[in-house]
């Protein structure tokens, strides 16, 4: 099952990227669009790494609408993602990625008339409930309310669930290197246009471009591991059913929490994570429930 080891690269690398992204978005960069611009630029610069597995070719004309949609999603989803990292603990925000994984079997139901077993519907409810409780906190009125991160990540998850299904469709007709290179370049073009459009009215916007100078190494590290995670995820999709690959990615919050527990005392600002015994126990219980739900969906 070589696809499984490849798929495990997604939660491993993306968890590292999530932690660094959280630090950068909370402590180093005020502008969100500039972070998106740099992220997509570095993704393009890392593209030669994919040539080790094959050179990309031209995309057939009839598939360009799919490439364009994926490119739009790859650029746009980063905005609510960075906002979610500013609104919640990193592991809690990341756990909400699983909301999108619930849409994958649902999309299969509507597109190919695939029906879920009762246990799979139970898994659907279990994952949704776990994600909601991970994003709940007490407000000033002492009443439970949904954290903003839930709504940000709900949008992210919807976008990514559509994207992963479109990737599967794309890879049925083109090689991984061809599809991945085309969408990476396309997302950079989209990010550049959006950055230029949103910053045109800000006279000090150019100063944010210079902000990379003092954070270059950390940003490069974040985008490298993010690139490797995305590459592993999309490559695994070419080798196995998309639902299985998505299920493996659900262990990503566990990696985030593990890294926080191991390294938070040494790198305090890097980790925006509550690691008190009570907080860790709560998160672990909910993570286990979340994984059980994914397991039920896979039945």
KETORSE-496980 format. One line per field, with one value per residue: residue number from 0; residue in three letters; x, y, z of N, C-alpha, C, O in turn. Coordinates in steps of 0.001 Angstrom, whole numbers. Layout:
pos (NUM ...)
code (ALA ...)
n_xx (X ...)
n_yy (Y ...)
n_zz (Z ...)
ca_xx (X ...)
ca_yy (Y ...)
ca_zz (Z ...)
c_xx (X ...)
c_yy (Y ...)
c_zz (Z ...)
o_xx (X ...)
o_yy (Y ...)
o_zz (Z ...)
//
This chain:
pos (0 1 2 3 4 5 6 7 8 9 10 11 12 13 14 15 16 17 18 19 20 21 22 23 24 25 26 27 28 29 30 31 32 33 34 35 36 37 38 39 40 41 42 43 44 45 46 47 48 49 50 51 52 53 54 55 56 57 58 59 60 61 62 63 64 65 66 67 68 69 70 71 72 73 74 75 76 77 78 79 80 81 82 83 84 85 86 87 88 89 90 91 92 93 94 95 96 97 98 99 100 101 102 103 104 105 106 107 108 109 110 111 112 113 114 115 116 117 118 119 120 121 122 123 124 125 126 127 128 129 130 131 132 133 134 135 136 137 138 139 140 141 142 143 144 145 146 147 148 149 150 151 152 153 154 155 156 157 158 159 160 161 162 163 164 165 166 167 168 169 170 171 172 173 174 175 176 177 178 179 180 181 182 183 184 185 186 187 188 189 190 191 192 193 194 195 196 197 198 199 200 201 202 203 204 205 206 207 208 209 210 211 212 213 214 215 216 217 218 219 220 221 222 223 224 225 226 227 228 229 230 231 232 233 234 235 236 237 238 239 240 241 242 243 244 245 246 247 248 249 250 251 252 253 254 255 256 257 258 259 260 261 262 263 264 265 266 267 268 269 270 271 272 273 274 275 276 277 278 279 280 281 282 283 284 285 286 287 288 289 290 291 292 293 294 295 296 297 298)
code (UNK UNK UNK UNK UNK UNK UNK UNK UNK UNK UNK UNK UNK UNK UNK UNK UNK UNK UNK UNK UNK UNK UNK UNK UNK UNK UNK UNK UNK UNK UNK UNK UNK UNK UNK UNK UNK UNK UNK UNK UNK UNK UNK UNK UNK UNK UNK UNK UNK UNK UNK UNK UNK UNK UNK UNK UNK UNK UNK UNK UNK UNK UNK UNK UNK UNK UNK UNK UNK UNK UNK UNK UNK UNK UNK UNK UNK UNK UNK UNK UNK UNK UNK UNK UNK UNK UNK UNK UNK UNK UNK UNK UNK UNK UNK UNK UNK UNK UNK UNK UNK UNK UNK UNK UNK UNK UNK UNK UNK UNK UNK UNK UNK UNK UNK UNK UNK UNK UNK UNK UNK UNK UNK UNK UNK UNK UNK UNK UNK UNK UNK UNK UNK UNK UNK UNK UNK UNK UNK UNK UNK UNK UNK UNK UNK UNK UNK UNK UNK UNK UNK UNK UNK UNK UNK UNK UNK UNK UNK UNK UNK UNK UNK UNK UNK UNK UNK UNK UNK UNK UNK UNK UNK UNK UNK UNK UNK UNK UNK UNK UNK UNK UNK UNK UNK UNK UNK UNK UNK UNK UNK UNK UNK UNK UNK UNK UNK UNK UNK UNK UNK UNK UNK UNK UNK UNK UNK UNK UNK UNK UNK UNK UNK UNK UNK UNK UNK UNK UNK UNK UNK UNK UNK UNK UNK UNK UNK UNK UNK UNK UNK UNK UNK UNK UNK UNK UNK UNK UNK UNK UNK UNK UNK UNK UNK UNK UNK UNK UNK UNK UNK UNK UNK UNK UNK UNK UNK UNK UNK UNK UNK UNK UNK UNK UNK UNK UNK UNK UNK UNK UNK UNK UNK UNK UNK UNK UNK UNK UNK UNK UNK UNK UNK UNK UNK UNK UNK UNK UNK UNK UNK UNK UNK UNK UNK UNK UNK UNK UNK)
n_xx (841 1643 542 -518 1644 2542 309 346 2231 904 -634 1576 3492 1802 911 3174 3433 1053 1552 3718 2531 558 2102 3318 1056 -64 1926 3798 2883 570 -1094 -3239 -3513 -987 461 -731 26 2871 2938 1869 3688 6116 5345 5318 8045 9051 8243 10020 10806 8868 9463 11037 9439 8354 7977 5942 3168 1311 -1963 -4979 -7352 -10065 -9971 -9221 -11150 -11503 -8947 -8787 -10788 -9783 -7412 -8405 -9618 -7357 -6022 -7933 -8935 -7008 -7325 -9615 -8494 -6075 -7275 -8715 -6666 -5901 -7960 -8320 -6978 -4295 -4474 -7206 -8355 -7283 -8430 -10965 -10788 -11814 -14497 -14887 -14139 -16334 -18042 -17150 -18003 -20680 -20827 -20219 -22545 -24490 -23402 -22682 -24713 -24249 -24947 -24874 -24026 -25815 -23958 -22049 -23392 -23642 -20954 -20614 -22169 -20779 -18208 -18865 -19998 -17767 -16006 -17438 -17525 -14829 -14441 -15885 -16140 -16139 -17829 -17950 -20369 -20662 -21953 -22146 -20696 -20168 -16887 -15255 -13488 -14706 -16587 -14951 -13350 -15306 -16005 -13502 -13293 -15404 -14607 -12194 -13106 -14524 -12383 -10695 -12169 -12335 -9630 -9255 -10814 -9394 -6900 -7519 -7211 -4809 -1278 133 2189 1702 -952 -660 1351 132 -2103 -804 716 -1409 -2804 -999 -1088 -3731 -3561 -1773 -3223 -5395 -4065 -2972 -5336 -6663 -4871 -4486 -5603 -4268 -1857 439 955 3143 5080 4522 5424 8119 8291 8889 11602 12723 11647 12151 13444 11849 9385 9945 10511 7986 6430 7733 7308 4565 4183 5268 3430 1033 1786 2162 -432 -1970 -616 -1113 -3823 -3904 -3337 -5084 -8497 -10218 -11600 -10427 -7817 -8374 -9338 -7030 -5674 -6978 -5684 -4095 -4534 -3661 -904 -286 -944 802 3358 3136 2986 5517 7340 6540 7405 9985 9810 8021 6501 5997 4042 659 -1135 -3081 -1892 -2450 -3086 -5895 -6874 -5467 -6387 -9122 -8986 -7726 -9629 -11723 -10431 -10008 -12661 -13319 -11664 -12715 -15192 -14406 -13418 -15802 -17113 -15573 -16348)
n_yy (-1193 1429 3926 4693 5412 7588 9244 9780 11724 14097 14945 15060 16944 19140 19749 20825 23057 24378 25199 26984 28816 29809 31204 33154 34535 35552 36996 38170 39071 41452 41902 39867 39167 39605 37551 35411 35911 35588 32922 31473 32209 31034 28399 28027 28356 26082 24120 22715 20485 18594 17601 15431 13246 13180 15013 17887 18252 19807 20862 19397 21219 20995 20508 22762 24460 23026 23194 25957 26416 24928 26359 28869 28145 27263 29637 31335 30014 30318 32758 32736 30656 31662 33614 32019 30813 32940 33171 30979 28163 26425 23606 23157 24732 23457 20952 21399 21141 18707 18960 19437 17006 15499 16246 14994 12173 12874 14417 12404 10950 12580 12944 10413 8858 7405 5641 5962 3778 3086 3219 4892 7309 7772 8180 10573 12367 12154 13184 15806 16732 16518 18360 20728 20956 21261 23851 25409 27863 29738 32759 36298 36436 34055 32116 29428 29706 29668 29697 32119 30849 28481 29156 30307 28078 26344 27409 27127 24323 23534 24584 23154 20537 20443 20978 18692 16641 17556 17476 14707 14056 15434 14122 11725 12061 13350 13356 13286 15230 16983 17965 19003 20934 22732 23725 24866 26951 28356 29128 30896 32986 33831 34631 36750 38605 39088 40134 42491 43825 44154 45635 47992 50414 51023 52999 52278 49722 48641 48430 46123 44187 44294 43181 40548 40253 40105 37734 35697 33106 31562 31747 30549 27969 27251 27281 25378 22911 22955 22788 20240 18726 19202 18165 15446 14752 15163 13443 10979 10822 10076 7437 6078 5713 8801 9352 7673 8708 11253 10560 9601 11993 13124 12792 14928 17083 15770 15551 18270 18907 17160 18159 20636 19966 18839 20866 23417 24807 25490 26950 29346 31458 30397 28514 28633 27508 25806 23878 22800 20222 19646 20839 19411 16795 17091 17779 15520 13519 14415 14377 11628 10774 12055 10696 8149 8627 9169 6653 5172 6268 5207 2580)
n_zz (0 -1079 -1549 877 2538 1108 1293 4021 4157 3730 6185 7924 6822 6350 8914 10120 8487 9170 11822 11523 9795 11485 13364 11690 10654 12953 14245 12505 9954 8937 6793 4874 2179 1130 2272 998 -1630 -1469 -657 -2846 -4793 -3908 -4099 -6844 -7339 -6166 -7864 -9706 -8222 -8643 -11086 -10826 -10801 -13250 -16285 -16801 -19104 -21805 -20979 -22048 -23988 -23259 -20579 -19287 -17980 -15561 -14463 -14082 -12159 -9966 -9575 -8793 -6361 -4913 -4426 -3219 -918 1014 2280 4206 5673 6857 8427 10180 11632 13149 14851 16488 18415 16881 16387 16767 14755 12500 12760 11835 9132 8509 8150 5472 4376 4861 2871 622 300 96 -2215 -3990 -3759 -5003 -7538 -8621 -7699 -5357 -2437 1123 3839 6942 9107 8027 7814 10533 11132 9743 11315 13743 13186 12470 14878 16597 15433 15809 18638 19106 18307 20016 22570 25669 25876 26857 28080 29240 27848 25581 22394 18839 17646 15557 13912 13192 11222 9288 8638 7811 5355 4084 4100 2458 -1 -394 -458 -2831 -4510 -4197 -5325 -7937 -8587 -8616 -10820 -12790 -12760 -13888 -16526 -17078 -16252 -12890 -12447 -14538 -14058 -11428 -11728 -13522 -12054 -9891 -11030 -12109 -9769 -8657 -10504 -10111 -7401 -7611 -9135 -7394 -5177 -6250 -6900 -4417 -2943 -4234 -3415 -1146 115 1540 934 -371 1546 2923 1233 1670 4119 4056 4140 6745 7542 5850 5847 7568 6289 3831 4737 5724 3381 1872 3273 3142 395 -65 1399 -25 -2473 -1798 -1057 -3444 -5157 -3952 -4444 -7084 -6901 -5231 -3943 -3534 -1176 719 825 1807 4306 5593 5812 7934 10336 10745 12708 14997 14670 14791 17463 18768 18033 19263 21989 22325 21608 22409 24747 24130 21779 22087 20847 18382 18640 18874 20964 23342 25894 28336 30788 30944 28586 26617 27063 26481 23742 22690 23188 21564 19096 18808 18666 16300 14471 14688 13581 10913 10316 10381 8202 6224 6097)
ca_xx (0 2549 -238 -749 2822 2549 -783 735 3029 43 -805 2866 4046 856 855 4302 3083 18 2154 4496 1553 -82 3062 3480 -171 -375 3014 4712 2227 -764 -1879 -3489 -3303 442 871 -1210 886 4161 2733 1703 4936 7077 4868 5810 9500 9339 7717 11013 10887 7923 10003 11667 8453 7844 7863 4556 2826 211 -3284 -5972 -8190 -11341 -9766 -8819 -12097 -11213 -7707 -9088 -11545 -8854 -6499 -9142 -9774 -6045 -5658 -8962 -9163 -5989 -7766 -10288 -7587 -5226 -8133 -9049 -5487 -5854 -9145 -8425 -5793 -3949 -5005 -8660 -8661 -6926 -9394 -12157 -10623 -12580 -15843 -14867 -14064 -17689 -18718 -16661 -18991 -21954 -20705 -20320 -23964 -25227 -22815 -22719 -25836 -23715 -25649 -24067 -24578 -26167 -22749 -21364 -24114 -23243 -19644 -20839 -22633 -19729 -17153 -19417 -20114 -16419 -15473 -18154 -17076 -13456 -14446 -16686 -15472 -17037 -17720 -18053 -21665 -20602 -22755 -21361 -20918 -19232 -15749 -15192 -12705 -15605 -17194 -13869 -12926 -16419 -15821 -12301 -13552 -16268 -13770 -11222 -13799 -14759 -11089 -10125 -12927 -11905 -8293 -9427 -11317 -8303 -5840 -7967 -6889 -3434 -367 178 3064 1038 -2069 -204 2080 -812 -2906 87 974 -2682 -3138 -119 -1641 -4918 -3122 -1157 -4312 -6149 -3226 -2902 -6653 -7020 -3897 -4342 -6029 -3504 -583 1555 945 4466 5886 4279 6286 9441 8213 9425 13043 13054 10980 12306 13763 10687 8338 10371 10321 6549 5907 8320 6583 3210 4283 5456 2166 81 2258 1881 -1881 -2450 -29 -1844 -5132 -3753 -3066 -6097 -9760 -10048 -12132 -9422 -6728 -8873 -9436 -5677 -5341 -7678 -4820 -3273 -4562 -2883 482 -176 -939 2024 4461 2952 3350 6953 8231 5978 8207 11204 9451 6742 5715 5652 2876 -531 -1793 -3250 -1412 -2702 -3602 -7333 -7067 -4946 -7303 -10333 -8700 -7436 -10902 -12455 -9705 -10300 -14027 -13272 -11080 -13699 -16177 -13815 -13389 -17149 -17395 -14826 -16905)
ca_yy (0 2576 5152 5064 6123 8888 10031 10219 12935 15277 15460 15346 18206 20234 20136 21737 24307 25045 25833 28147 29773 30445 32171 34253 35316 36191 37793 38769 39690 41985 41740 38478 38950 39538 36199 34525 36146 34943 31472 30913 32425 30011 27122 27961 28192 24707 23194 21792 19246 17626 17050 14150 12193 13308 16378 18248 18467 20730 20397 19451 22415 20744 20403 24050 24944 22357 23795 27321 26346 24506 27479 29857 27624 27214 30982 31971 29355 30734 33922 32311 29783 32508 34246 31014 30635 34078 33154 29771 27331 25852 22251 23236 25231 22421 19854 21734 20703 17479 19279 19282 15588 14962 16564 14142 11116 13478 14749 11138 10561 13361 12839 9028 8168 6479 5739 5624 2854 3768 3500 6033 8503 7974 8796 11963 13129 12140 14117 17149 17092 16697 19616 21835 21081 21767 25284 26111 28425 30582 34191 37129 36196 32698 31238 28812 30237 29152 30541 32553 29873 27460 29633 30413 26761 25744 27864 26463 22904 23394 24831 22071 19304 20548 20897 17350 15867 18029 16925 13306 14075 15898 13118 10614 12369 13842 12869 14102 16388 17922 18605 19750 22115 23675 24379 25682 28184 29076 29733 32053 34068 34326 35330 38016 39509 39463 41007 43801 44460 44501 46558 49171 51623 51159 53628 51663 48287 48187 48127 44739 43360 44274 42460 39202 40257 39640 36461 34904 31701 30900 31663 29532 26666 26983 26985 24127 21780 23004 22279 18790 18149 19241 17215 14095 14539 15019 12237 9839 10776 9357 6030 5468 6468 10100 9318 7055 9667 12305 10010 9590 13375 13550 12733 16137 17788 15041 15972 19643 18852 16482 19107 21676 19400 18569 21995 24719 25493 25995 27944 29814 32252 29618 27690 29264 26263 25520 22523 22396 18833 19590 21159 18300 15655 17406 17704 14138 12789 14837 13882 10199 10683 12473 9615 7056 9014 8942 5210 4713 6672 4346 1217)
ca_zz (0 -1154 -1509 2272 3029 439 1861 5359 4022 3810 7546 8548 6325 6518 10325 10322 7805 9953 12990 11086 9270 12634 13902 10744 10526 14225 14796 11538 8804 9172 5576 4502 743 843 2628 -58 -2783 -1261 -587 -4188 -5527 -3516 -4630 -8221 -7300 -5758 -8867 -10282 -7444 -9199 -12321 -10493 -11050 -14617 -16794 -17143 -20501 -22002 -20568 -23128 -23919 -22592 -19136 -18732 -16960 -14288 -13966 -13637 -10905 -8916 -9345 -8010 -4998 -4270 -3991 -2398 375 1968 3046 5447 6425 7702 9416 11196 12482 14069 15705 17310 18536 15583 16215 16654 13413 11536 12870 11077 7751 8309 7682 4030 4028 4898 1617 -463 6 -296 -3636 -4714 -3757 -5992 -8874 -9117 -7036 -4361 -1154 2286 4820 8201 9884 7427 8248 11916 11068 9325 12485 14756 12794 12548 16296 17141 14913 16457 20020 19097 18032 21009 23736 26444 25645 28046 28706 29785 27012 24520 21051 17854 17343 14160 13155 12652 9982 8315 8194 7074 3971 3580 3888 1279 -1178 -582 -819 -4271 -5170 -4204 -6300 -9256 -8805 -8997 -12200 -13649 -12832 -14717 -17918 -17214 -15221 -11673 -12619 -15447 -13374 -10263 -12204 -14129 -11022 -9064 -11778 -12205 -8487 -8475 -11333 -9409 -6188 -8022 -9535 -6201 -4353 -6905 -6834 -3041 -2356 -5092 -2711 91 -245 2241 640 -810 2717 3302 397 2296 5384 3866 4347 8081 7829 4628 6111 8158 5270 2869 5389 5775 2057 1404 3849 2606 -973 29 1837 -1137 -3474 -1321 -1095 -4818 -5731 -3397 -5097 -8350 -6614 -4369 -3891 -2914 183 1572 993 2689 5653 6150 6153 9144 11520 10763 13996 15990 14487 15287 18920 19184 17905 20272 23286 22361 21346 22759 25763 23515 20758 22629 19906 17193 18913 19442 21321 24760 26166 29713 30812 30637 27167 25811 27201 25721 22316 22322 23160 20371 17931 18691 18167 14905 13682 14661 12574 9591 10124 10054 6820 5315 6066)
c_xx (884 1797 -434 429 2931 1491 -445 1619 2183 -131 511 3390 3093 733 1992 4005 2033 594 2948 3562 875 819 3185 2238 -513 687 3857 4043 843 -1665 -2021 -3167 -1830 990 460 -336 2218 4016 2643 2950 5951 6649 5346 7315 9902 8911 8773 11185 9975 8458 10712 10742 7840 7710 6407 4383 1662 -1109 -4230 -6950 -9468 -11217 -9393 -9840 -11862 -9968 -7969 -9822 -10631 -7894 -7152 -9271 -8453 -5609 -6650 -9089 -8169 -6445 -8530 -9417 -6706 -6055 -8505 -7888 -5342 -6977 -9218 -7071 -5548 -4585 -6516 -9067 -8402 -7935 -10632 -12009 -11504 -14026 -15936 -14839 -15435 -18410 -18291 -17606 -20350 -21947 -20810 -21768 -24723 -24699 -22970 -23792 -25357 -24409 -24737 -24794 -24929 -24948 -22000 -22061 -23802 -21865 -19734 -21200 -21536 -18618 -17647 -19500 -18746 -15819 -16131 -17651 -15638 -13419 -15297 -15801 -16453 -16766 -17864 -19363 -21756 -21523 -21870 -21712 -19870 -18116 -15787 -14454 -13594 -16158 -16138 -13518 -14052 -16316 -14618 -12598 -14436 -15448 -12836 -11886 -14135 -13448 -10594 -10859 -12536 -10501 -8390 -9896 -10193 -7252 -6261 -7571 -5458 -2586 -383 1010 2424 -72 -1626 528 1112 -1611 -2052 389 -299 -3044 -2250 -626 -2863 -4524 -2520 -2221 -5085 -5356 -3171 -4226 -6996 -6090 -3771 -4667 -5254 -2120 636 1679 2327 5356 5712 5100 7669 9454 8768 10911 13431 12475 11157 12525 12557 9582 8686 10169 8848 6019 6511 7565 5132 3162 4427 4167 1132 481 1950 394 -2379 -1866 -751 -3215 -5052 -3615 -4171 -7383 -9599 -10562 -11143 -8271 -7153 -8967 -8069 -5275 -5994 -6821 -3941 -3338 -3762 -1406 692 -69 335 3217 4364 3379 4861 7806 7713 6842 9462 10920 8068 5892 5282 4344 1780 -1459 -1902 -2864 -1504 -3256 -5072 -7594 -6612 -5883 -8574 -10095 -8436 -8721 -11678 -11760 -9983 -11715 -14092 -12732 -11995 -14765 -15665 -13767 -14750 -17537 -16725 -15389 -17658)
c_yy (1253 3889 5640 5860 7507 9797 10534 11465 14190 15766 15807 16717 19379 20671 21082 23093 25082 25803 27084 29226 30538 31514 33390 35143 36063 37175 38551 39526 40186 41792 40292 38220 38882 38161 35208 34665 35425 33423 30862 31129 31340 28632 26935 27708 26769 23675 22269 20493 18172 16968 15718 12978 12296 14757 16687 18460 19445 20072 20456 20605 22176 20644 21735 24634 24312 22964 25186 27308 25944 25648 28563 29410 27666 28585 31539 31332 29812 31929 33504 31381 30602 33210 33276 30789 31782 34025 31958 29108 26633 24484 22251 23715 24166 21274 20111 21476 19486 17734 19078 17836 14928 15193 15645 12970 11671 13877 13490 10674 11287 13155 11431 8194 7127 6701 5285 4629 3617 4119 4698 7351 8823 8630 10263 12824 13234 13128 15555 17613 17352 18019 20819 22041 21565 23276 26073 26697 29333 32049 34964 36903 34816 31747 30665 29451 29657 30166 30933 31553 28810 27899 29822 29046 26007 26126 27188 25014 22652 23560 23658 20748 19280 20354 19460 16445 16273 17538 15469 13197 14446 14818 11848 10816 12835 13275 13797 15360 17434 18687 19484 21028 23161 24425 25248 27007 29023 29778 30940 33244 34682 35140 36685 39046 40001 40396 42412 44552 44937 45534 47853 50469 51841 51736 52980 50171 47772 47832 46677 43775 43225 43477 41045 39146 39705 38290 35455 33425 30938 30727 30606 28136 26280 26568 25716 22926 21767 22451 20753 18098 18106 18256 15786 13777 14292 13783 10993 9684 10017 7855 5323 6278 7745 10113 8709 8017 10776 11818 9985 10996 13861 13478 13967 16889 17079 15394 17377 19650 18202 17430 20203 21180 19250 19834 23352 25488 26111 27090 28493 30526 31476 28870 28517 28130 26126 24069 22181 20978 18736 19844 20022 17107 15883 17232 16274 13319 13129 14384 12401 9998 11040 11353 8402 7358 8808 7451 4652 5083 5740 2923 945)
c_zz (0 -1073 -78 2832 2382 1050 3258 5309 4128 5249 8229 8124 6548 7971 10671 9687 8600 11136 12600 10536 10407 13235 12985 10687 11806 14696 13769 10399 9201 7961 5170 3045 387 1196 1546 -1302 -2629 -1260 -1978 -5047 -5189 -4005 -6067 -8240 -6913 -6805 -9488 -9496 -8031 -10465 -12077 -10786 -12441 -15030 -17148 -18630 -20587 -21596 -21765 -22906 -23121 -21072 -18495 -17764 -15587 -13652 -13398 -12295 -9744 -8567 -8499 -6551 -4247 -3760 -2977 -1024 1434 2811 4306 6296 7367 8774 10535 12151 13479 15092 16641 17460 17212 15379 16064 15269 12365 11564 12033 9587 7473 7943 6176 3599 4069 3571 474 -727 -391 -1765 -4485 -4802 -4865 -7411 -9437 -8426 -6027 -3031 -22 3176 6097 9044 9336 7754 9711 11991 10684 10530 13540 14439 12899 13998 16919 16692 15580 17876 20124 18924 19013 22100 24454 26151 26940 28786 29312 29043 25916 23181 20110 17615 15869 13290 12532 11306 8897 7745 7503 5602 3337 3213 2674 5 -1447 -929 -2303 -5021 -5275 -5191 -7722 -9589 -9268 -10440 -13169 -13844 -13577 -16178 -18130 -16085 -14019 -11871 -13524 -14747 -12223 -10690 -12757 -13072 -10107 -9732 -11873 -10907 -8194 -9282 -10654 -8184 -6515 -8391 -8313 -5305 -4948 -6773 -5423 -2431 -3127 -4357 -1412 -228 408 1934 274 368 3168 2458 1019 3593 5280 4216 5709 8436 6698 4934 6641 7124 4229 3445 5406 4418 1464 1959 3379 1188 -960 473 732 -2230 -3082 -1424 -2514 -5498 -5237 -4054 -6413 -8135 -5845 -4419 -3072 -1477 1160 1850 1947 4126 6333 6581 7427 10401 11644 12093 15081 15894 15041 16808 19441 19122 18961 21655 23408 22345 21803 23763 25172 22502 21096 21594 18680 17384 19569 19860 22824 25016 27641 29697 30426 29155 26276 25864 26391 24229 21871 22231 21887 19100 17714 18141 16693 14018 13610 13626 11168 9288 9748 8632 5816 5235 4769)
o_xx (874 2343 -508 236 3356 1742 -902 1743 2671 199 566 3698 3524 477 1802 4286 2110 173 2859 3774 647 357 3159 2354 -1179 386 4565 4583 37 -2863 -1032 -2611 -1452 1878 1205 4 2655 4868 3276 3238 6581 7496 5731 7805 10976 9187 8450 11661 10270 7976 10958 11199 6902 7369 5717 5332 1102 -1334 -4280 -7320 -9911 -12218 -9264 -9434 -12004 -9938 -7430 -9510 -10690 -7599 -6525 -9061 -8416 -4897 -6248 -9330 -8449 -5991 -8121 -9586 -6598 -5594 -8598 -8098 -4730 -6950 -10090 -6127 -6493 -5169 -7061 -10003 -9201 -8256 -11281 -12986 -11898 -14716 -16951 -15435 -15671 -19289 -18995 -17994 -21095 -22939 -21409 -22174 -25511 -25466 -23346 -23796 -25989 -24459 -23940 -26023 -24390 -24900 -21380 -21411 -23707 -21636 -19017 -20610 -21376 -18139 -16917 -19123 -18584 -15193 -15467 -17380 -15263 -12460 -15427 -14815 -17500 -15625 -17899 -19451 -22800 -21845 -20972 -22880 -18810 -18377 -16286 -14738 -13280 -16197 -16388 -13403 -13789 -16509 -14686 -12204 -14244 -15577 -12698 -11293 -14045 -13398 -10120 -10246 -12422 -10212 -7693 -9424 -10058 -6764 -5423 -7588 -4937 -3110 -843 575 2586 -133 -2145 344 1264 -1780 -2529 332 -263 -3540 -2691 -599 -3015 -5078 -2728 -2130 -5394 -5906 -3307 -4240 -7563 -6475 -3018 -4073 -5567 -1285 1749 2422 2663 6280 6632 5434 8312 10521 9080 11419 14372 12767 10409 11862 12280 8920 7816 9715 8496 5249 5876 7216 4533 2228 3784 3844 435 -367 1525 7 -3115 -2531 -979 -3716 -6024 -3759 -4199 -7371 -8923 -10006 -11024 -7806 -6372 -8706 -7959 -4609 -5611 -7190 -3121 -2291 -3242 -728 1708 795 890 4005 5379 4053 5427 8860 8394 6993 9946 11689 7074 4701 4316 3618 1948 -2445 -908 -3436 -729 -3839 -5458 -8416 -7278 -6149 -9048 -10900 -8874 -8887 -12220 -12425 -10172 -11939 -14824 -13273 -12043 -15196 -16401 -14036 -14851 -18204 -17230 -14953 -18187)
o_yy (2033 4878 6844 6863 8471 10977 11609 12180 15234 16920 16743 17555 20479 21844 22034 24140 26307 26923 28115 30414 31744 32603 34528 36369 37097 38091 39488 40526 39426 41547 39559 37176 38181 37651 34285 33674 34728 32715 29842 30323 30782 27787 25836 26935 26303 22485 21117 19500 16981 15912 14963 11854 11567 15620 15849 18805 19856 18887 21483 20917 23058 20687 21816 25263 24982 23216 25546 28098 26541 25874 29112 30197 28056 28674 32147 32040 29707 32090 33891 31325 30275 33382 33667 30595 31615 34749 31916 29431 26288 24221 21438 23183 23985 20695 19173 21577 19256 16828 18602 17469 13924 14418 15533 12769 11025 13697 13501 10077 10673 13190 11266 6969 6084 7829 4360 4634 4701 5197 5443 8378 9991 9522 11099 13883 14283 13833 16428 18741 18302 18721 21811 23172 22202 23920 27289 26078 29665 32510 34366 37153 34434 30675 31330 29700 29208 31351 30181 31412 28289 27114 29536 28874 25121 25294 26727 24539 21676 22782 23217 19922 18239 19659 19049 15583 15423 17217 15055 12343 13845 14613 10991 9875 12731 12776 14936 16449 18633 19914 20587 22082 24351 25640 26264 28060 30246 30904 31897 34378 35903 36214 37657 40212 41188 41340 43403 45764 46017 46238 48737 51509 52762 51027 53109 49451 46623 47031 46075 42678 42180 43137 40417 38078 38917 37748 34482 32573 29816 29690 29851 27228 25131 25614 25051 22016 20702 21739 20059 17014 17106 17598 14990 12680 13338 13148 10058 8570 9381 7079 4093 7416 7756 10822 9166 8123 11192 12577 10309 11167 14905 14046 14047 17309 17726 15522 17656 20321 18645 17494 20650 21894 19502 19886 24357 26703 27135 28043 28140 30243 31846 28617 29034 27838 26311 23149 21368 20562 17846 19169 19693 16475 14983 16614 15863 12518 12247 14040 11960 9162 10415 11090 7711 6475 8324 7025 3765 4315 5512 2140 -150)
o_zz (952 -583 166 3519 3019 1296 3648 6304 4561 5524 9027 8971 6893 8239 11428 10269 8696 11423 13267 10780 10315 13575 13455 10671 11758 15462 14137 9925 9739 8102 5125 2705 -552 512 1218 -1948 -3544 -1797 -2252 -5932 -6088 -4295 -6465 -9063 -7294 -6648 -9779 -10047 -7931 -10875 -13018 -10995 -12763 -14221 -17727 -19334 -19571 -21840 -22442 -21774 -22384 -20357 -17273 -16787 -14564 -12447 -12352 -11404 -8669 -7393 -7593 -5628 -3080 -2760 -1985 -46 2628 3944 5401 7514 8549 9902 11698 13348 14534 16087 17508 16740 16502 14328 15317 14671 11445 10526 11571 8844 6330 7475 5669 2587 3398 3197 -529 -1878 -1128 -2472 -5561 -5799 -5583 -8373 -10597 -8541 -5863 -2541 -174 3258 6320 9638 10094 7948 10091 12808 11233 10743 14165 15328 13369 14319 17686 17487 15880 18280 21108 19351 18869 22501 23900 26179 28016 29988 29842 29556 25400 22883 20548 17407 15032 12101 11462 10358 7726 6532 6690 4715 2197 2148 1948 -941 -2588 -1623 -2954 -6036 -6334 -5821 -8604 -10742 -10194 -11190 -14234 -14956 -13859 -16971 -19241 -15089 -14100 -11497 -13302 -14828 -12047 -10081 -12481 -13178 -9600 -9098 -11733 -10932 -7557 -8804 -10624 -7946 -5788 -8007 -8206 -4738 -4229 -6561 -5259 -1497 -2718 -4644 -658 -789 -103 2600 559 230 3722 2906 912 4104 6291 4557 5812 9502 6598 4343 6218 7081 3794 2748 5138 4311 645 1207 3231 819 -1747 -13 561 -2834 -3920 -1824 -2764 -6317 -6004 -4208 -6820 -9080 -5805 -4888 -2043 -638 2296 2985 2803 5060 7516 7602 7956 11429 12559 12586 15990 16913 15679 17373 20446 20066 19495 22398 24472 22979 21598 23635 25654 22374 20460 21466 18012 16423 20674 19184 23526 24431 28144 28696 29667 28535 25293 24842 25698 23532 20797 21311 21220 18123 16580 17265 15924 12943 12593 12884 10308 8165 8900 7940 4716 4391 4580)
//
